[in-house]
Amino acid sequence: MVNLQTLSMTEKLLQFIWQFRHFNQHPLHLESGEQVLILSTGFLNSNQGPDFLQGRIKIEDTIWIGNIELHLKSSDWKKHAHETDSNYTNVILHVVWEYDSPIPEKNIPTLVLQQNVPKVLLEKYKEWMESPSVIPCKKNISQVNELVWISWKERMLAERLERKSIRIKECLHQNNEHWEETLWWQIAGNFGMKINSSAFEAIARSLPIQILAKHKNQIHQIEALLFGQAGLLAPNNREAYPKMLFKEYQFLNRKYHLAPVYEPVHFLRMRPGNFPTIRLAQLAMLIHMSSHLFSKFKEIKTTAEICQLLTVTANDYWHQHYVFDEISSFKKKTLGRQMTDNIIINTIVPIMFCYGSLHADENCKTKALNWLAETATEQNAIIDSWKQIDILPENAFDSQALLELRTQYCDEKKCLECAIGNNLLKKANLPGE
């Protein structure tokens, strides 16, 4: 049993209890002794002024319509100087957790909620707040019905894509709304994976697509530009191929006055197949084999077509190399399906969703969401944490929603703002639950 004496009531929790009526409502009496009926709790106010707007209450035989203010203690009204604030002139009810003093200069009805809130709800909330689990409600989560899950996952995915759109919009602002350039920056960063994402994007920003387009038919020139800007070419390379790339890069660097990239790429704690040399070689081949990728993605209907565009193999030199000057056993360095899915999930879907949002193109947004539904779920520790409690994503649509839920709600313990938490607290508030 949770010790409620140690429960730290907060205004956010009190607002939640009031907004969703998680209190015994019949009968309710004001501090003055009069009976009050809550017809409407009002609308939560996210701006300056009372906590809830347009509430409706009935005191004895009179109906009142106006605003409602919530405080932990009744004395907070004076402490917050509401008596001199014109925003609070239309307050019809003061809801408090604890009554510690009257407001003599204001004849505002006061309702104390503390004795009307079920202990089981407070116990459940306190248990979550003190839970060491990464998913605070995991013991109860199986009680949430499928309809709640479906609706909340859609909301989570929308929030995730909107957050990713912020970064895309920043790129568009920086390159004068150039969608092809923005895609190039984003896809290059994706090829760098987590550890080299920032460095790869910096390389892409230093190489405008107009320059790459002039040399796309010569794979060694594209590689020279990418490897040179990554700082991976040197005059003391032993093999003929990197020596040639170095000379080519010196020429192209002088020709285009390329800006230096100060962010280094990293090899530590990486599988050889994910070495930045291999990813840059595959990225070079993607440039070599395609053009106007953003325009093509706009026309593509299925993920199968995307995979066909993204399935590239690094040039022959890399069949026996993972780094320059070191021969390894023969293996074609083809971009695998897992990496292709990663690019679809983290680059192509967000940029197409953002494009659809900015251009009011619902078909484009729907297509992006459908691509997620066609793509396999990611494999990572966060998704594993959901699987351990039998929440099993069927595709990337589900897994992206669960990633957002974990990182933006569970990790932050925003249970009061979560539909799953809200549903479970409502169940805890029901008789017999």
C-alpha positions, 0 to 999 in steps of 0.5 A: 500500500502506498503511503498517501501521507507522502503524496506531493499534490501538484497543481497539474495533478489537481487540474487533471482531477478536476478536468476529468472529474476524477472526484466523487460528485454527489453530493458536493458542498462548498466550504460555506455549507451550500450544495453545489452541482458541477454542470461543466468543469470548463475548458482548460486555459493554456494562457494567462488567467483562471485555470478553466474557462466557461465553467457552469455550476449550480449552487442551491437553485442558482446556475452560475456561468464563468471561470474556475480557479484551482489552487493547492491551498485557499490562501494561494489566491492572495499569495498570487495576488489575484485580488488585484488582477482583472483577469480573475473578476469573473471567477465563479468557483475557487477549487482547492485541495486544502482550505487553510484560510478564507478570502475575506475581501472576495465572496467567491464560493470555495470547494475543497476537493481533498476528501472527495478524491478516491484514494485508489486513484492517488495511490495509483498515481503515486505508484507511477511517480515512484516507479523505477520502471521505464514504463511507469504503468506497465503493471496495469497497461494490459487493461487498456482497450484496443480503441484507446491504443489505436487512437493514441498511437495515431496521436503519438505518430503525428506528434513525432512527425511534427517534431521532425518537421521542425528540423526540416523546416529549419533546413528549408529556411537555410537553403531558400526552400530547396526541397532537393537540397534539404533531402540531400542534407537529411539523407546524408545525415541518415547514412552517417547513422547516429554516431556520424550523422552530424558529420555526414550532414556537414559534408552534405552541406559543404557539397551543394547538389549542383556540384554533385550533379556536374560529376554524378556520371563519374563515381570516382569524382563523387567519392573524391568529393565525399571522402575528401570533405570527410578528411579521409584522403591523404597524400601518404595512401599506399594503394593506387585508388585512394592516391587517385582520389586524393589527386582528384579531390585536390583539383576539385577542391581548388576548382570549387573553393570547398568549405572545410568540414571541421567535424571528424567521422568516427570508427570506434565501436562500429561494425565494419559494415557501418564504417563511415568509409562504407557508408560514404561509398554507398552514398556516392553510388546513390548519387551516381545512380540517381537524380532528382530524388525528391521529385521521384519520391513525390511520384512513387507509390510504394515502399518497394519502389523506394527500396529499388531506388535505394538498393545500391552497392559500393564500387568494386574497390570496396568489395575487398576493403572496409578502409583504405589500404587494408585488404579484407575478404571479398564481400559486396557492400550492398545497402541492406534492407535494414538500412533502407528501412531506416532511411524510409522511416527517418528521412523519406517519410518525415520529409514527405509528411512535412511537404504534405503539411506545408502544401496542404497535400493530404495525399502526400501525408497519407502516402507517407503514413502508408509507407510506415505501415509497409515498413518493418519495425525498428529493432532497438532497446526502446522497442524491446522494452515494449515487447517485454510487456507484450506491447508488440508493434506490427510495423514502423507505424506502430514502432514510431508511435511507441518510440514517441510515447516512451521518450516524450511521455514515459521517460518524462512521467507525463502520465497525466497528459497520456491517454493510456495513463488517463484511461488507467486512472479513470479505471482506478476511479470506477467503483469495483475496479 
